[in-house]
Each structure stands twice: as C-alpha cells, then as structure tokens.
Amino acid sequence: MRIITSIVAAGILSLGMPLQAADSGFNLETVNPEADRLALQAYYQKRYPGVPIDDYVNGIYALDAESREQWEEIEEFPPYEFSIEEGEVLFNTPFANGKSYADCFDNGGVGIRQNFPYWDKENGTVITLEYAINECRKDNGEKPYKWGKGDIARVSAYMAWTSRDNVFDIQIPEDDSRAMQAYLDGKKFFYTKRGQLNLSCANCHLQGSNVRIRADLPGPMLGQVTHWPVFRSKWGNLGTLHRRYAGCHRDSRSKPLKPQAEGFRNLEYFQTYMSNGLVVNGPGARK
C-alpha cells in the first residue's frame, strides 16, 4: 500500500506520459491486437531507446542497471531452483489412475509454456497454464491444487523451465469473435481505473514503469508475463501471476477477483499477446 500511495503522492500521473500505448480502440469494430502490440513496443523504444525489445523479458531489470546487478548475483544461485526440482517430481508422479500430467498436454507437457494462455473454442473461454494443470488433475480424479502458490506454482515452474527461450505465439482465432472479445475485455481491464486510489494497471506498469517511488520501481508492461511463476523476496516463496494480480488489486484498495477468474484469465490473454515474439524466461526471481 505504501508504494501505491506514494505513486499518487509523487505525481507520476501528472508527468505528461501517455496513458495508453495502444490506440486501436476499445470495441470489436476497431480493436486490432497486432497494432496494439506494435504500439506498445514503439512506446517503450521511444521512452527507453537504448533497451533492446528482447531484454524486456527481464522486467524491471531491463531498465535499471543498479538493481539488475543485484538480480544477476541472485540468479547465480536462483531461489526458485529447488521449486523446479520439486515441480519435476510432482509432474512425473503418476495419478492414482496411473496417468500423469504428460497425458493431458501436447508434447507430454514439455516445452509448451509459450502456447498459454490459449482460446478454447469448445468451451468458449481462455485457458491459462495453471487452469489447465488443475483441469488435468480433476479429469484424472485428483483434487485440484490451491491457486496462487505451493504445488500449482511448482508444477508451473517446471513446465516453464522446460520451455525457456521458446517464443510466445499467442493466437486469437479470427473465426470466433468470442476470442477477440476476451482479448478486448483483458485490454479494458488493463486500462480501467479501479479501487479507492482510482488506479489502473497502466498507471503503474505503463506510465509508472521504472519511475522510482522510494525504494521501488514498477516494472514495464512489455514482457511482464514472460517470467512467471516468480519467487518474490517479499513472499519468501514461489507464486503465480494471478497471485500477483490479486496483490495489485489490494495495493490499489480494490477487491481482487479470485485467481483464475475469467477477468484475470482475459487480462493474462491480453498481456501475453502483447509479449508475442519474446521468449519464455520463467520461473523468475524478483524483490
């Protein structure tokens, strides 16, 4: 909370930075995801001209040299390393019916993180990786994991690890307008102000990216989803992207959705499409 109230107090919202990187519109008649993606890249290239687009998979460490040096030291002995090993054990442990996660996913679940989230035409909804992990468990008679942290994050971390350096290529099927609507809903979510502090995701992660607020630097929107799940020093453990979404809501004094609620999945769909062309870099470590 201290961080966000400081953003308001510091007057970031009056620095003259644009509120939107995307200008293809907020209705089905005008919205153009590829135009939005290119506009976002152009926004950051103009704002930080010396930073290669590919480096945004490293989040705030692409923009801040001082904190990057500390982060690179942490990455020499990454705090998520044991979680990857635990996730691999969980992933390869058969369910009670003898099947395993490998039976639920393409390519046995290896090297596929870059394909999530995707549009499920049959069920008319966005499927994230963590959502698919729990659907796999339920389909095989197992109790779903709790969202946010623990085993769900460990299995997700292992699957991300097997996918490192694979390029995100999120698709929005043109023959199903519901998919474009889900993208549009995620875009609206990102730009909509909410909570008692009247802040949007864009206020902190577009306008406020790399603007120092006391000891903290909000990360850039571009590449933001590429390195999850993340071991946060603040948490002291590994957590999922939707756990972070919920924390952002609380920081803005708004009531968060439940992890994997449709609104959060649509937001992840929009954000991940914006990172198409970047590589999987998860799991990650952050402050």
N, C-alpha and C positions, 0 to 999 in steps of 0.2 A: 504494500500500500504506500509506503513512504516514497518508493521510486515514482509511482504514477502521479501522486500528488505533487511531487517535485517537477514532473514534466509540465504540469499545468502551471505551476508557480514560476518555472523558468521561462515561460512564454514561448515555448517551441512552436506553439500553434500560431504565433504571430510573426514568424520569421520570414514569411513570404514564400515558403516552399509550397509546391503544388500539392493539393490534397489527393489528386489522382494521377497515377501513371497511365491508366487505361482510359480511353475516350471512345470506345466503340459502342457505348450505350448500355442501358440497364433494362432493355426489353428484348423480346425474342426477335423483333424485326431488325434490330441494329447490332445486337451483340456479335462480336467476332473474336473468338478466343485467340486465334493466331495474331491478330492485330494487337490484342491486349498483351500477349507475351512479348512481342517485339517492342511495344511501347514501354513495357517495364524494363527491358534490357537497356533501351535508349535512355530512360530516366536515370539509371544508375551509371551508365557510361558517361553521361553529361555531368552527373554530380561527382563521380569519382573516376575521372578519366584514366588514371594510371592503374586501375584494378582490372585484371582480365575477368571476363564473364565467368570462365570456368572456376575461378577461385571463390566464387560465392557459395560453393558447397561447404566452405569452412565458416559460414555465418559471419559473426562479428569479427572473427579473426582474419577475414579477408580485408577488413577496413582499418583495423587498429594494430599497428606494429608492436606496440608495447605489450598488449595482452596476448598477441599471437606468440610472442617469445615464451611467455609463461605457459601457454597452452601446448606448445610444441615440446616443452620439457615434460608436461604431464603425459603427452602421447607416447613418450618413450616407455612408460610403464602404465598403460591405459587402465583406468579404474573399472572399465567395463569388460576387461579380459576374462575374468572368471565367469561373468554372466554369459558370455558367448559359449564357454565350455559347458556350463550348466544347461544352456539352451540347446546345445547339440545333443546332450544326453536325453533331455526331455523329448526332443524332436525324434530321436531314433528309438525311444522306448515304445514298444507296441501297446496299443489299447487292449482292453480286456477281450475284445473280439478278434484279436490277432492282427488287425490292420494298424496303420500308423498315419502320421501326417503326410507321408510321402504318397499315400494312396489318394489324397484329397486334392493335390496340386499338380499342375503341369510340371514336367521335368523333375518329378519327385520332390518338388518344393525347393530345389536348389537353383540359385541364380535367377530368381524371378521377382525380386523385390521391386524392380523398376516398372513392373506392369501394374502396380497397385498405387492408388485405387482405380478400379475399373467400373464401367457401367454394365450392370446385369440386366439385360433386356428382358429376360424371362420374368424376373421379379420386380422390374421397374425401380431399381434402387442402386446406389453407389456401394461398392464392396471394398472396404479397406482391408489391409493385410490382417490386422488384429481381429476384425469382424470375421474374416474367413477362417482364421485359426479356431475361433470358438464355434463357428458353424461346423467345422470339421469334427470337433470334439462331440458336439451334440448329435451329429449324424452317425457317430460311431458309439453312441450310448454313454458318452463320458460327460461329466459335469463341466460346464463352461468355466473358464478361469474368471477371476475378478478382473475388471478392467483397470487400467492405469499403471499398475506396477506388479512386481512379482513374476510368476511364471509366464504370463502373457507377454511381458516385456522381454523375458529371457529367450523364449522361442522366436519372437520377432527379431531380436538382436542377432540370433544365429542366422536366421534367414537373410537378414540384411548383410551380414558379414559374407555370406556366400555369393552375394550379388555386388560386392564392391566393384566400382569402376564400370558397371553396366549403366547404360544411358537410359534415363527416364523417357518414356514414349507413351504418354497417356493419351488415349483416344476418346473422342466424343462422337459417337456414331451419328452420321448425318441422316440416317433413315429412321431415327427415333427422336422426336422433338423433346421427349421427356429427359433425355440425356443433356441436351442443351439447357433445358430448364434447371436441371440440377446444377450445372456449371454456373448459370446465371444466379441462382439462389446463393451459391457459395460466394460469388463475386459481391453480391449485395451485402451478404453477411460481413465480408471483409471491410467494406466501406461504410457500414451503418454505425452511427454513434449509439452507445448504449450505456446504461448504468448511471449512477448518481454523478459520476465525473464527466459524463457525456463524451466518452472517448470511443473511437473506432480502432480496429486493428491497424488501419492505415495511419492513424495519428502517431502510433508508436513505431511501427515497423516500415513505414514509408517516409513520412515527414521526419520522424524522430530517430531513424536509424543512424547509428554512430554519432549521436549528439549526446555528449556526456552529461549525465544527471547525477551529481555527486560522484559515487564510485562506479556507476553502472552505465552501460552502453546498450540501448536497444538494438537488436540485430536487424539486418536487412530482410525484407520480404523475399527477394530473389534468393533461391537456394535454401529457404528456411526449412523445407520439409525433407531435404535430401539426407540428413544425418541422424534420423530418429530410428529407434529409441535412443534416449540420451541419459548418460549418468551425470546428474547435476550435483555439484558440491553442496548446494543448498538442501537438496533432498537427502543426500548421503546414499542414494541408490539409483537404480535404473528406472526410468519412467517412459511412458508412451507420449506421443504427440497430443492425444486428447487429454491427457492429464495436464499438459501444459496449457492447452486451450482453457480448461476449467480454471487454472490458476490466473490466467489473464483476465477472465471474467471477474474473478474475485478482486483482482487488483483495481479494476475499474468500478468496483462496487455494484456489479450487476450479478444477477443469479445465473450461474452457469447451467448449460444443458448437461445431461448425463453423457458420459463417454460413449461414443458410437451412436449417439442420437443422430437422426437424419440431418439436422442442421450442421453438426460438426463434420459428418461424412461429406456433405456437399462442400463445406469450406475446404476440407482437405483435397477434394477433387479439383476445385478451382486453384488452390495454391500449388498443387503438384503439377497441374497443366502449365502453370507459369514457369515451372522449373524444367519443362521438357528440354532435352538437349544437354542437361547437366547430368553428372553421374551419381550413382548411389555412393554415399560416404558414411553410412551408418554401421554400427552404432557410433555415437559421438560422446564427447565429454564437454561439459560447459560449467560455468560458475554456478 
